[in-house]
């Protein structure tokens, strides 16, 4: 069947000539087709960096809730003609029909260019279930701080799945003013290094980040302990690979400690927290304490001395110098609410009430104490809070926040005797309070409201609010505040 077939290099070259720079489309392209093509291109010495669309991840973003995302399932979901799977001609034709429908659906989402797919999609629950990576975000300036707040908010509100998630599309949208670093062994780059990805693929991953990180050997000693690598020397090679990537891509590489606690003995606290979260290896804590500069230099003594100093001291200083020193997570100041003339309102009202209660002129002891209190309140900018409190109480007493009266019986809620049935009601809920009741306390307002007519069934006449019924024996009165 494959007699006289072209070699791998010849077949790949013929395929690329046929493609002629066009966009490639495949189902599961990223993890399967493109990866195999890249490996073949590397073996044949052929450059291969195509633009491609993966309909699998697109379908996960566009059609959430399906039981799986096989090509046949997507085909059926879109109500397209059935086809015979696993035959190249049939699969490719079916995928073409699927893509046409997807492109129309993308237009409805206002995505009209390939470059907009990554930012225009993403974030639904199916996508959030996928594997995720760690990264570190540093704020460079005020714009970066604002964008970080947006990322945090969207991660909690729109992209929460067991914990807040940040899809790459969200990072791309709000990246201005931020510094993205490749993080620890749970980061995308380090995991790709450990997986043995090709150097070209590692370069593509590393190019996304502004800063690359390497960490002390002890941080990743679990790899030796669990048999993931043969020896500590392999972990050193991982770090050397990251450093070489930084050199080739002209990106700064920094040595970081992945610090989780201050002193070595504080590891016990992290151990307790992780044990409570179900970590089986919680007692084998890596040395994630805050290290001194000298200690960090010793941790990278296997590198040339100049390179160790560069990643431990020089590059971190450059990054620190690039950050606006005036940026604060929380601005200085109290930022109280503002009401024009609030201080004078408070002073005038306070003196007026004091003179009404204590006489005019005020006793000296009252006057001095009142002056001291007012100066302290107003001097610290709190006058507006007192004025707001007064206004809220007046607003409540005016009847905008209504009070319902519930009379409860120790024996029964709805008695059988018609004579003992009574509808306990509040004042009309749709009409504004009268001048005579506007300033009454809730209890006095209830007394006024009790003039509503008595009913013999659990309903109220128009304008009255029926709240409860009871026998008249051993009643207890409960005030229940009812907001509008």
C-alpha positions in Angstrom: 0.0 0.0 0.0 2.9 2.3 0.7 5.2 1.0 -2.0 7.1 3.7 -3.8 5.8 6.2 -1.3 7.9 9.4 -0.9 10.1 9.9 2.1 8.9 11.8 5.1 10.8 14.9 4.1 9.5 14.7 0.5 5.9 14.2 1.7 6.1 17.1 4.2 7.6 19.4 1.6 4.9 18.5 -0.9 2.2 19.1 1.7 3.7 22.5 2.6 3.8 23.5 -1.0 0.2 22.5 -1.3 -0.7 24.6 1.8 1.3 27.6 0.4 1.1 29.6 3.6 -2.6 29.2 4.2 -4.2 28.7 7.6 -4.3 25.1 8.7 -7.5 23.7 10.4 -7.7 20.4 12.4 -9.7 18.9 15.2 -7.3 18.7 18.2 -4.6 20.4 16.1 -2.6 21.9 19.0 -2.0 18.6 20.9 -1.9 16.2 18.0 -1.6 17.2 14.3 0.7 20.2 14.7 2.9 18.5 17.2 3.5 15.5 14.8 4.1 17.9 11.9 6.6 19.9 14.0 8.5 16.8 15.0 8.7 15.6 11.3 9.8 19.1 10.2 12.5 19.1 12.8 13.8 15.7 11.7 13.8 16.9 8.1 15.3 20.3 8.7 12.3 22.1 7.4 11.0 25.3 9.0 7.5 24.9 10.2 5.7 27.7 12.1 2.1 27.7 10.7 -0.9 29.7 11.7 -3.6 27.1 12.6 -7.1 26.8 14.0 -8.0 24.1 16.5 -11.7 23.3 16.1 -11.6 21.2 19.3 -10.8 24.1 21.7 -13.0 26.4 19.6 -16.0 24.0 20.1 -15.3 23.8 23.8 -15.5 27.6 24.0 -18.5 28.1 21.6 -20.7 25.1 22.5 -20.5 24.4 26.2 -22.4 21.6 27.9 -21.8 18.8 25.4 -20.9 15.4 26.9 -17.7 15.3 24.8 -16.1 17.2 22.0 -15.3 14.6 19.4 -15.6 15.7 15.8 -18.6 13.4 15.4 -20.3 14.9 18.4 -19.8 18.4 17.1 -21.1 17.4 13.7 -24.3 16.0 15.2 -24.7 19.0 17.5 -24.6 21.3 14.5 -27.1 19.1 12.7 -24.8 18.5 9.8 -24.9 15.4 7.5 -23.6 12.2 9.0 -20.3 10.9 7.7 -18.0 7.8 8.0 -15.4 8.6 10.6 -11.7 7.9 10.5 -11.4 8.1 6.7 -9.3 11.0 5.7 -11.4 12.3 2.9 -14.6 12.0 5.0 -13.1 13.5 8.1 -11.7 16.5 6.3 -14.9 17.2 4.4 -16.9 17.0 7.6 -14.5 19.3 9.4 -14.8 21.8 6.5 -18.6 21.9 7.0 -18.2 22.3 10.8 -15.8 25.1 10.3 -18.2 27.0 8.0 -20.9 26.9 10.7 -18.4 28.0 13.4 -17.3 31.0 11.3 -20.9 32.1 11.0 -21.3 31.7 14.8 -18.1 33.7 15.3 -19.6 36.5 13.3 -22.5 36.7 15.8 -19.8 37.1 18.5 -18.3 40.0 16.4 -15.2 37.9 15.7 -14.3 38.4 12.1 -10.6 37.8 11.9 -8.4 34.8 12.9 -6.4 37.1 15.2 -9.6 37.8 17.2 -10.4 34.2 18.0 -8.2 33.9 21.1 -9.5 37.1 22.6 -13.1 36.8 21.5 -13.6 33.3 22.9 -12.6 31.5 26.1 -13.7 31.3 29.6 -16.7 29.0 29.7 -16.8 26.2 32.2 -15.7 23.5 29.7 -12.5 25.5 28.9 -11.9 26.2 32.6 -11.8 22.5 33.4 -8.7 22.1 31.3 -5.1 22.1 32.6 -3.9 25.4 33.9 -0.5 26.9 34.7 1.0 29.3 37.3 2.4 32.6 36.4 3.5 35.7 38.2 2.1 39.2 37.4 4.0 42.3 38.4 2.5 45.8 38.1 4.7 48.2 36.2 2.6 51.4 36.5 -0.8 52.8 37.3 -2.4 51.4 34.1 -1.0 48.0 35.1 -2.6 48.2 38.5 -6.0 49.0 37.0 -5.6 46.1 34.5 -4.6 43.8 37.3 -7.8 44.7 39.2 -9.8 44.0 36.1 -8.2 40.6 35.7 -8.8 39.7 39.3 -12.4 40.8 39.1 -13.1 38.8 35.9 -11.3 35.8 37.2 -13.6 35.7 40.3 -16.9 36.7 38.5 -16.7 35.2 35.0 -13.9 32.6 35.1 -14.3 30.8 38.5 -14.1 27.1 38.5 -13.1 25.7 41.9 -10.8 28.7 42.1 -10.4 31.9 40.1 -8.9 31.2 36.6 -7.3 33.6 34.1 -7.6 32.5 30.5 -4.8 33.7 28.2 -7.4 35.7 26.3 -8.0 37.8 29.4 -4.2 38.3 29.9 -3.9 39.4 26.3 -6.8 41.9 26.7 -5.4 43.6 29.9 -1.6 43.1 29.5 -0.7 46.8 29.2 1.3 47.9 32.2 2.0 44.4 33.5 5.1 42.2 33.7 4.4 38.5 33.1 7.0 36.0 34.5 7.1 32.3 33.8 6.8 31.3 37.5 7.7 28.1 39.2 7.7 24.4 38.2 3.9 24.7 37.8 4.4 27.3 35.1 3.9 26.7 31.4 7.5 27.0 30.4 9.1 24.9 33.1 6.6 22.1 32.5 7.3 22.1 28.8 11.0 21.9 29.6 10.4 18.9 31.9 8.2 17.2 29.2 11.1 17.4 26.8 9.5 19.7 24.2 11.6 20.7 21.2 13.8 23.8 21.7 11.8 25.7 19.0 8.6 25.0 20.8 10.2 26.1 24.1 11.2 29.3 22.4 7.7 29.9 21.3 6.3 29.4 24.8 9.0 31.5 26.4 8.4 34.4 24.0 5.0 35.0 25.6 6.6 36.0 28.9 8.5 39.2 29.8 10.7 37.6 32.4 11.9 34.0 32.8 12.4 32.4 36.2 14.7 29.7 37.7 14.7 28.6 41.3 16.9 26.8 43.8 17.3 23.1 43.3 15.6 22.3 46.6 12.4 23.7 45.3 12.1 20.9 42.8 13.8 18.1 44.7 10.5 16.3 44.7 11.2 15.3 41.1 14.1 13.2 42.2 12.2 11.8 45.2 9.3 10.8 43.0 11.4 9.4 40.3 10.4 12.0 37.7 14.1 12.7 37.0 17.2 10.6 37.6 19.2 13.0 39.6 19.6 16.6 40.7 21.9 17.2 37.7 18.8 16.9 35.5 17.1 19.8 37.4 20.3 21.8 36.9 20.0 21.2 33.2 16.4 22.4 33.3 17.5 25.7 34.7 20.3 25.9 32.2 17.8 25.5 29.4 15.6 28.3 30.8 18.7 30.6 31.0 19.7 29.7 27.4 16.2 30.6 26.3 16.5 34.0 27.9 19.8 34.6 26.2 18.5 33.6 22.8 15.2 35.6 23.1 16.9 38.6 24.9 14.7 38.2 27.9 15.9 38.7 31.5 16.2 35.6 33.6 15.8 36.0 37.3 16.5 33.6 40.2 13.4 33.5 42.5 12.7 31.6 45.7 9.0 30.9 45.2 8.7 32.2 48.8 5.8 30.9 50.8 7.0 31.6 54.3 9.7 33.8 56.0 11.9 31.4 58.1 12.8 27.7 57.4 11.0 26.6 60.6 7.8 28.2 59.4 7.4 25.3 56.9 5.3 23.6 59.6 2.4 26.0 59.1 2.3 25.4 55.3 2.4 21.6 56.1 -0.7 21.9 58.3 -2.6 23.9 55.7 -1.7 21.5 52.9 -2.6 18.5 55.0 -6.0 20.0 55.6 -6.4 20.4 51.8 -5.7 16.7 51.2 -2.0 16.9 50.1 -0.5 13.5 50.8 3.1 14.8 50.8 2.4 17.8 53.0 5.2 16.7 55.4 7.8 16.9 52.7 8.0 20.7 52.4 10.4 22.2 49.9 12.6 25.0 51.3 10.4 27.9 50.2 11.6 30.4 52.8 12.9 33.9 52.2 16.6 33.6 51.3 19.4 36.2 51.6 21.3 37.3 48.5 24.4 35.3 49.6 22.3 32.2 50.1 20.7 32.6 46.6 24.2 33.0 45.0 25.2 29.8 46.7 22.1 28.0 45.3 23.3 28.7 41.8 27.0 28.0 42.3 26.9 25.4 39.5 26.6 28.3 37.0 29.4 30.6 36.0 30.0 33.2 38.7 29.0 36.1 36.4 25.8 34.4 35.3 24.8 33.6 38.9 25.3 37.2 39.9 23.3 38.4 36.8 20.2 36.3 37.6 20.4 36.8 41.4 21.3 40.5 41.6 21.6 42.4 38.3 18.4 41.4 36.5 16.1 41.7 39.6 17.4 45.2 40.1 16.7 46.1 36.5 13.1 44.9 36.8 12.6 46.7 40.1 14.0 49.9 38.5 11.4 49.6 35.6 8.5 49.7 38.1 6.9 53.1 38.9 7.7 53.7 42.6 4.6 55.8 43.1 2.2 52.9 42.4 0.2 51.8 45.5 -2.3 49.0 45.8 -4.4 51.3 48.1 -3.9 55.0 47.7 -3.0 57.1 50.7 -5.9 58.8 52.4 -9.3 57.9 53.8 -11.5 59.0 50.9 -14.8 59.5 52.9 -18.0 60.3 51.1 -18.8 64.0 50.5 -21.8 66.1 51.2 -21.4 69.8 50.7 -21.7 71.7 54.0 -21.8 68.5 56.1 -19.5 69.9 58.8 -21.6 73.0 59.3 -24.8 71.0 59.3 -23.5 68.8 62.0 -22.2 71.7 64.1 -25.4 73.7 63.8 -27.7 70.8 64.5 -25.7 69.7 67.5 -25.6 73.1 69.1 -29.3 73.6 68.5 -30.3 70.4 70.1 -27.9 70.9 73.0 -29.3 74.3 73.8 -32.8 72.9 73.5 -32.0 70.2 76.1 -29.6 72.0 78.4 -30.7 75.7 78.0 -29.0 78.7 76.5 -26.3 79.6 77.5 -25.1 76.0 77.9 -23.4 74.9 81.1 -19.7 75.2 80.8 -19.0 71.5 81.2 -21.4 70.6 78.4 -20.1 73.3 76.1 -16.5 72.3 76.5 -17.2 68.6 76.1 -19.4 69.2 73.0 -16.8 71.5 71.4 -14.1 68.8 72.0 -16.2 66.1 70.4 -17.2 68.2 67.4 -13.6 69.3 66.8 -12.4 65.7 66.9 -15.2 64.4 64.6 -14.9 67.3 62.1 -11.1 67.4 62.3 -10.8 63.8 61.1 -13.3 64.3 58.3 -16.1 62.2 59.9 -18.8 64.8 59.9 -20.2 63.5 56.7 -20.7 60.1 58.2 -22.8 61.5 61.1 -24.9 63.6 58.6 -25.5 60.5 56.5 -26.6 58.5 59.6 -29.1 61.3 60.6 -30.5 61.4 57.1 -30.9 57.5 57.0 -32.7 57.5 60.3 -35.0 60.4 59.1 -35.6 58.5 55.9 -36.5 55.4 57.8 -38.8 57.2 60.2 -40.6 58.9 57.3 -42.0 55.5 56.4 -39.9 54.6 53.3 -38.6 51.6 55.2 -41.9 50.0 56.5 -42.4 48.0 59.6 -44.6 45.0 59.7 -46.1 43.8 62.9 -46.3 40.1 63.5 -48.3 38.9 66.5 -47.4 35.3 67.4 -49.4 33.0 69.6 -47.8 30.3 71.8 -50.7 28.0 71.0 -51.7 28.4 67.4 -51.2 30.6 64.4 -54.6 30.5 62.8 -57.4 29.9 65.3 -60.7 28.2 64.3 -63.0 30.6 66.1 -64.1 33.5 63.8 -64.4 35.7 66.8 -60.7 35.4 67.6 -59.5 35.9 64.1 -57.8 39.1 63.5 -55.7 40.6 60.7 -52.8 42.4 62.1 -51.7 45.0 59.6 -49.2 47.7 59.0 -50.1 51.1 57.6 -50.8 51.2 53.8 -47.9 50.1 51.8 -48.6 52.1 48.6 -49.4 55.4 50.1 -47.0 58.0 51.5 -47.1 58.5 55.3 -49.1 61.4 56.6 -47.6 64.3 58.4 -48.9 63.0 61.7 -47.1 59.7 61.4 -43.9 60.7 59.5 -41.9 61.4 62.7 -43.2 58.6 64.8 -41.1 55.7 66.2 -41.8 52.2 64.8 -43.8 51.3 67.9 -45.9 54.5 67.6 -46.4 53.9 63.9 -47.6 50.5 64.7 -50.2 51.9 67.1 -51.4 54.2 64.4 -51.5 51.4 61.8 -53.6 49.2 64.0 -56.6 51.2 62.9 -56.7 49.2 59.7 -59.9 47.1 59.5 -60.3 43.7 61.1 -60.6 40.8 58.6 -61.8 37.3 59.3 -59.7 35.7 56.6 -55.9 35.9 55.9 -56.3 38.6 53.2 -56.2 42.3 53.4 -58.3 45.0 51.9 -56.6 47.1 49.2 -53.9 49.3 50.7 -53.5 47.2 53.8 -50.7 44.7 54.4 -51.9 41.5 56.0 -49.0 40.0 58.0 -50.2 37.4 60.4 -53.2 36.2 62.4 -53.5 34.8 65.9 -55.7 34.0 68.9 -55.6 36.7 71.4 -54.1 34.5 74.2 -50.5 35.0 75.2 -49.4 37.0 72.2 -45.9 38.1 71.6 -45.0 41.1 69.5 -42.2 41.0 67.0 -41.3 43.9 64.8 -40.1 42.9 61.3 -38.5 45.5 59.2 -39.6 45.3 55.5 -37.5 47.1 52.9 -39.1 48.6 49.8 
